[in-house]
Amino acid sequence: MLPEDIQQYIDKGIKLIGVYSNGAVIARGKEEIEKAYTNDAEEVEALMHGNGDKHGNAKGTRISCFRFVPADYEYIVIDIDRHEGKEDGLENFYTWLKKQGLSRSSLPMYLRNIDENNQCYVRTKRGGYHLYFKCPNAKNIKFENNPADSVECLVTKPVTIGGSCMNGQKYRLFGRLENAHALPKILLEILRKKEPKTKPMTKQSVPSSLQKSRQSATYATPMKREERDRLKKEMKKEIRRYLELKGMEITRQSMMLCPFHDDHNPSAHVYEETVYCFTCNKSFDIYEVSMKLNSCDFKTAVDDVRQTLGYW
Ligand SMILES: [Zn+2]
């Protein structure tokens, strides 16, 4: 028997892909990854018991975390991070909406009090929210207006499903998938709109609340290409933080499980700007790691890295 939360996805015909506890998907290479998505309850159960899927992926490793691609099923998911003692994504979400002219009280009830009134959402392991919305044609819509720091609109990127478990912490699904609200038109319009170009701010005109936070300050100021290139270089040095944010554990000796082969003894060493796997006999920089993890191109990898690290 599958956990009830996971069963809901299976019942909706949603294909899932398994994820190792270090955050890497259970297959490698774009084609293999596509094949590893499954809607077969027995296969999902076999993965959970460590018996592997029908392609032999993850044999010997119990898989307790699965992801799906929202746009493939006409959903979009708004991911609101909440980190204990750090910034509160929910506050950022409301602040961002307010900037777009929507006060909290003008929102539909299910957005005002998510816990009580939303009919379909996932509580993430750190207490954040994945809000599910129905959005026909989500695949063809360009979502240009990136909500805010620690709030992300997930459309074509795989999202961890309710019922998943990572490092002993659970993602819980509340409500039912078929009851997800349609994405409110006003929200759709806002998300589609390109962030208006703001005038470069002088230091004095930046509100003091923004000055404190580097990411808000850079977000508010349009960035020149040289600045972006500089940041791209700078982010390379953050490979360790990036890997940790992606759920990988790094030992005191700077070793970790390699996400690119079926690794049971940490065989990858994290250096200042690269990670080197002694088994794969290959070295990866932060963007190469991202491209491989997400099987995406360089441009998407840059976006993924900056979003994960919380830059501009
Ligand atoms: Zn390796």
Boltz pocket constraint, residues with backbone or C-beta under 6 A from the ligand:
constraints:
  - pocket:
      binder: B
      contacts: [[A, 258], [A, 259], [A, 260], [A, 261], [A, 263], [A, 268], [A, 277], [A, 278], [A, 279], [A, 280], [A, 281]]
      max_distance: 6.0
